[in-house]
Amino acid sequence: NWFSRTETANILVDRANPKWGWEIVQTPKPFDVILLSIGATNSPNHCALYLGTKGILQVMDEHPSWVTSYGRWYKQYTVKIGRWNNKLLCI
């Protein structure tokens, strides 16, 4: 349910509303959070941590974590890429 509320709860916001210290970016850098909408859903339902050329780290309940490439398949389902901006304050 957390992922279905990301838009309304402003978990990742753009620079115009930096209340949480996150900024939305177009191109990922290592340790950015990638929100994905996989399957028949209109809202993000999965997230991964970008690891640069090593791919993305994924975690799911009741499954071991794994690293996979961030290729065309995952990119087509990417909704947002969030970067923690430590220059902004978290309230």
PELIN-V164680 format. One record per backbone hydrogen bond with DSSP energy under -1.0 kcal/mol. CO is the residue of the C=O (numbers start at 1). NH is the residue of the N-H. If there is no record, write none. Layout:
CO_NH, CO_NH
//
This chain:
2_5, 3_6, 5_9, 6_11, 14_17, 18_21, 19_91, 21_85, 23_83, 29_32, 32_50, 33_82, 34_48, 35_79, 35_80, 36_45, 36_46, 39_41, 46_36, 48_34, 49_57, 50_31, 51_54, 52_55, 55_51, 56_68, 57_49, 58_66, 60_63, 66_58, 68_56, 69_71, 71_75, 72_76, 75_78, 77_37, 80_35, 81_25, 82_33, 83_23, 85_88
//
